[in-house]
Amino acid sequence: MNNATASSALYGNHGNPVVAEKTPSEFVFKAETQDKPKAATESNNDPAAVLYGGEPRQVPKEAEPRNETPEQAKERVEENLYGQGEIAELPIPDEIKAERDADQARKLYSPQVTYSKVIPDAIFEGDVEIAKMPANMQRAVVAEVREMAQDLGMTTDDVQVLRSVGLHCDTNPANEATRQAWRAEATQRLTAIYGAGADVAYQDAMKFVQRDSRFSKALAHGGRGDHPDAVVLFAKLAQQAKSKGRLK
């Protein structure tokens, strides 16, 4: 996989963005062109999808906790990312870049440190296709996935939820019957949480994930966006963003 292919996979111009069903009572993240389910043994070549999991071999066992200060942790992570030469420069949507530049807290609490354990440096380890990418591109993709998690206001637990959803979808590709069942369960769960405001919560979630087309495209793979855990999580994240004025 060359630089152009890798960039296309993360930011690409392939496929159509995720869109909502017009019927608000069906809580579903659906691609305009339905993706063909992947076999469980198929290599996952989409770097953006690492946020949602993959084959177990892609997630190495975490090292024992380190006895270090936050500043030491920051220096260690940055050394891992930048210590072997500059990472590749990847294109970022203008709106997302502007938000990042205006986020003062981001300068104090680097996503590269916050998500270093749930999105580890070696997250691509064992993936033959990803291993073909230049080292600076691999580091750039890992760094950007962490930045995207911060864009969404995710906690490390939120990332773990999505990685669990992704692992399930990769090893058990959802057919249409499964997706229909997930949509029904998502409807019930959102109604239980938001009551009469469930439709609004769902629409807010849709608007939120579609702010970054790279993220919404990743949700189209393997039914990730239909999974009730994902739908409920995005509804929560959207409400958080709305309360902070980040979602109109």
N, C-alpha and C positions, 0 to 999 in steps of 0.2 A: 504494500500500500504506500503510494508516494505522498508528498506533501499536499498536492492538489486533491487527491482522493480523500485524505484524512480531513482536510478543511471542509470538503463538501459533506462528509459524513456528519460533522459536528454542526456546521452552519448552513449546509448545502441548499441547493436549488432543486433537489429531487423531491418528488411526492407533493402532496397538497397539505396545507395546514389543517390542524384538527378543528372541527367545527361542531357545534351543538346540534342535536336534533331540534326541529322546529317546535315539537311538542314539549312544553316545559315540564310536564309531569313525568317525562322519562329522563332521568338523570344519567346522561351518557356522554362521554367524550368519544366522538366518532370521527374517523378520517373520511374525507370526501371519497377517496378511493380506498376501499378496504384492503389492508395488507394481508397477504397470504400468510397463514400461520407458519412459524418456523418450527422445524423439527428440533427436538430437545438436544440433539447432538450437533446442530449447526453452530458454527462459530459466530459469535456476535461481533460484527464489524463496525458497529455504530458507537463511537466513543461517547456520545452524549448519554447512551443507555447505561453506562457504568453507574450512573447515579441510582438506577433502579435495580441493579443486581446483574447476575449472569451466572455462568457455570461456577460451582463451588471452588474450582481450582483457581479462579481469577482473584479470589480474596484470600491472601496468605494469612496465616495465623499471626495475630498481633503480638508484638514483643511485650515483655514484662513492663509494667509502668515505670517511667523514668523519674528519678528524684531530681527535678530541675525546676527552676523558677520559670514564670511565664515568658520572661525576656530570653532566657536560654532556649526555651522551646521554640520561640519565634526564630531565633538565630539558626537553630538546628534545621527547621523546616525550610527556611530560605536557602541554607547551604545545600540541602538536598535538591532543591529546585534549580538554583542558579550556580551552584558550585562547580558544575561540570560544563561550563560555558553558558552563554545566553540561551534562554528558551526562545522558541519561535514566536513571532508576533502574529496573533490571530485576530481576524476582524470581529468587532463587537458592534451590535446594533447601536446607532447613535443615541436613541432614547435611553437605552440601558447604560451606556457609557456616561451620559450626562448625570444620571442618577447616582452612579458610583462616585463620580467626581465631587458631587455635592454632599455625599455621605461622610460627615466628619468622624462618626463613630467607627467607620471602616478603617480609618487610619490608626486607631488605637487597638481595635480588635480584628486582626487580620484573618480573613477567611482561610488563609493558608495554614494558620495555626488551629483555628476553631474546628475545622473538619479534617485535620490531618490523620486522625485515627479511623473515622468512618469512611473517608475517601483517601486511603493511604497512597504513598508514592508508588508502591509496587502493585497497584490495583490491576494493571494489565498483565502481570506475571502469569505466564502459562498460555496466553492467547497468541497463537502463531501469527495471525494476521497483524495484530497490533505491534508485535515484536518487530515487524518489518519496517515500521515507521522510524524515521530518524529520531535519535534520542531527544533532541531539542523539541521536536514535535510532540513526543510522548509527554514530556514534562509540561509543555504548554497546555495540552488537553487536560491533564490532571489538575493543573492550576485553575483552568477556566471552569471546570466542573464545580470546583469548590466555590468559585466566585458566583456561579449561577445559583448554588444553594443559598448563599448569602442574599442574593437578589430577592429570593422568595421569602426571606425571613425564617428559614427553616432552622430548627434545633437539630442537634445530632440525633436525637430520637426520631425526628421526622425523617431524616435521611435513612435511618435504619428501616423505618416503615416502608419507604418506597423501594429500598433495595430488596426487602422481603417480598414485596409485590412483584418486583421484576424477576426475582429468582423463581417465584411460583409460575409466572407467565412464560418464562423461558423453558422451564422443565415440563410444564403442562400447558401447551398452547391452547388458548380458549377458542372453542368453536362458537357458532352463533347462538346455540342454545345456552351455553354457559354465560355468554355476554348478556343475554336476555335476563337470565336469573340474577346476575350481578346488578343489572340496572334496577330490577325490582327491589333487591335488597338495599341498594343505595337510596332509592326513593323512600323506603321505610325508615332508614336510619336518619336521613336528613329531616324528614317530617318529625321524627321523635325529638330531634335536637332543636329545630327551628320553628316547628309548628306551622302556622299559616305563612311564615316567611321562608319556607323551604324553597319555593321557586326562585325567590330573589337571591337566596344564598347560593343556589346552583348557578344562576346567571352571573353572579359576581365571581364565582369560581372560574367559570368559563372565560370571562373577561381577563381575569388575573393571569391564567396560564397562557393566554394568547398574546399577552404583552411581549413575550419573547418567543418568536416562531420556532426557534431551535428547541425550546422546551416542549412546546405543544406537539411538535412533530415526534419527539421521542415518546410521548404518551400514546401515539398511535400504534406502536409496536406491540404485538402479542396481546392486545386487550388491556394494557396497563391502565389506560384512562377510564375503562369501564369498571375496574375493580372497586368495590365499595369502600375499601380502606383508603384508596387513592382519592376517590370523590369526596369523602368526608374530610380528609386531610386538606385538600385544596380549598374546600369551603371554609375551613377554619383559618387557613393562611390568608384567604381573600378578605375575611372579616377583620383580621388583624391589620392588613394593609389598608383597608377602608377606614378603620378607626384612626389611622395615622395620616390620612389624607393622601395616601399613595394610590388609591383606586377610587375613581369617581363613579 
